[in-house]
Amino acid sequence: MWLNCGVYSEPVPNENAVHSLEHGAVWVTYDPATLSSEDVDALRAQLPSTYTILSPYEGLDSPVVLSAWDAQLAVDGVDDERIGEFLASYWRSTTAPEPNALCSGALDAPGKQS
């Protein structure tokens, strides 16, 4: 089952988030030990309101990692211009196995914010 796209304050199940990538979503993870709440808010403000998942992920090698089907980008901060470039290239990508399949109506993990 895929993970409903949205913003989560707690880690989400990897297998469900990856299933969302199959639908063309972008999963943006951040290391909560390295980003402030202001940084997380700034990151959230850059994301489209649909087909994205934002969640903490402890122990990342970089403060922020963006993942899409068959693509990944690690950046050192929320002001990196490559975040927007990655989203422009991979958000709702038609190269995903199930492009534009639903990104809602399935699993809400704990910590889902409205």
Number of C-alpha atoms within 10 A of each C-alpha: 12 21 24 24 26 22 20 19 15 16 17 21 13 11 12 17 24 19 19 30 31 24 25 26 31 31 25 25 24 29 19 20 12 16 17 11 10 10 16 19 12 13 19 19 10 13 20 13 12 15 23 28 27 24 24 22 20 14 12 16 12 15 21 25 20 22 23 26 23 10 11 14 14 18 17 12 17 20 13 11 10 14 22 12 11 17 21 11 12 22 24 24 21 14 13 20 14 16 16 15 15 17 23 15 11 13 15 17 16 12 13 17 10 6
